[in-house]
């Protein structure tokens, strides 16, 4: 039988003695004390230890979000920008929902509301995935009795309704004329303090992400091997420590090594970051130049697609391209590949075992179609 005593501080101490076990916790509210006592007695009857009071005080989904963030920070893996933004949105929209009341119906209604506000199928899929992750974490790590069956059913329903699905794969590649217009716009802008032409060319030459370009350091440069160490490359499982060395070559039409040397001359030093610019400022300058040069629907990230596609167009294999782009999943690498049909001519010519002259010498008749 549980006993609850009000302390001079105004808090409530609850004590249980059951089946030879003793447990005691303190709560600010009497209702919380009663709730914990009932849960603790049930767990003891099942042969399990009572939950800690910190867990017993968790009542809303917002509490679970805070718990997850605290646990991740405790093990040195705080949520990064993208995940942190998702957690903030979920806590804002669902934070006041009682844990036991966050069922299939409420999650479907949440998905409908998010879709009405403009959330796409991929974004909503990420939201539902994070909700399941938070609830699973609370159940696995802290022993809360939470079922994720409602989340799974809601995902199925939202997928059937067309609100969750795969995103539309972008195949936008800049033309040579568009790139030249951008370079001209960059070079003529006297107020621009960043060497945007060099940054864009380096992005295509290396297929690096914008953040990776702006974080690259001179100390990560291997001068003898003409290699660059890219630190903490994006990875769905573990970004921290996911370092990779990539070659700085001229396979894509722009010489990455020459661009780095030009940047050293431009800066007048080889310390700190190679491109010491804020990635958001670079993105803003790129978007403004696209608008001024009438280059429509082109994102800076499309330059990574462009660089990857050019690597394939010069004849590199999937394994070789992955060594540059950092992809571990070759299915994901395919999404970044949009080879132009015209490039097949160069590939065939480079791999052809016979030239036109050797074909004629071997007696093969070449038909003149002109």
Number of C-alpha atoms within 10 A of each C-alpha: 9 17 13 17 14 15 11 7 7 12 15 21 18 21 19 20 14 14 10 6 12 12 18 17 18 20 20 14 14 18 11 18 25 17 12 24 25 14 14 25 22 14 14 19 12 9 11 11 15 22 19 14 16 12 16 19 16 18 15 18 24 22 18 21 23 17 19 21 16 15 16 13 12 10 8 10 14 15 16 8 9 8 14 13 11 17 23 14 13 19 18 11 15 19 19 13 17 15 20 12 11 16 18 18 15 16 21 22 13 18 24 16 13 18 16 11 9 10 17 17 21 14 19 23 19 14 21 21 14 17 21 18 14 19 21 18 19 20 15 11 10 14 13 16 12 14 15 18 12 17 22 15 16 22 24 14 18 22 16 11 12 12 23 24 17 13 10 8 8 12 14 15 20 18 11 9 10 17 17 14 17 24 19 14 18 23 13 10 10 8 8 11 9 16 16 20 18 18 19 20 21 24 25 27 27 28 28 24 20 20 15 18 21 19 18 19 20 19 14 16 20 14 11 6 9 14 18 21 18 20 18 14 21 16 12 6 7 11 13 13 9 14 14 16 17 19 16 22 17 14 19 22 14 19 17 24 20 14 19 19 13 13 18 16 11 10 13 9 11 15 11 13 15 22 22 14 16 13 17 12 11 19 16 12 15 20 18 15 20 21 13 13 18 12 19 13 12 16 16 17 15 21 25 24 28 24 29 28 23 24 27 20 23 16 18 14 11 14 11 12 21 18 14 19 22 20 18 12 9 12 9 10 18 13 13 20 20 18 18 11 8 9 14 14 10 13 15 11 11 12 9 10 9 11 10 10 9 11 13 12 9 9 8 11 9 9 6 5 4 3
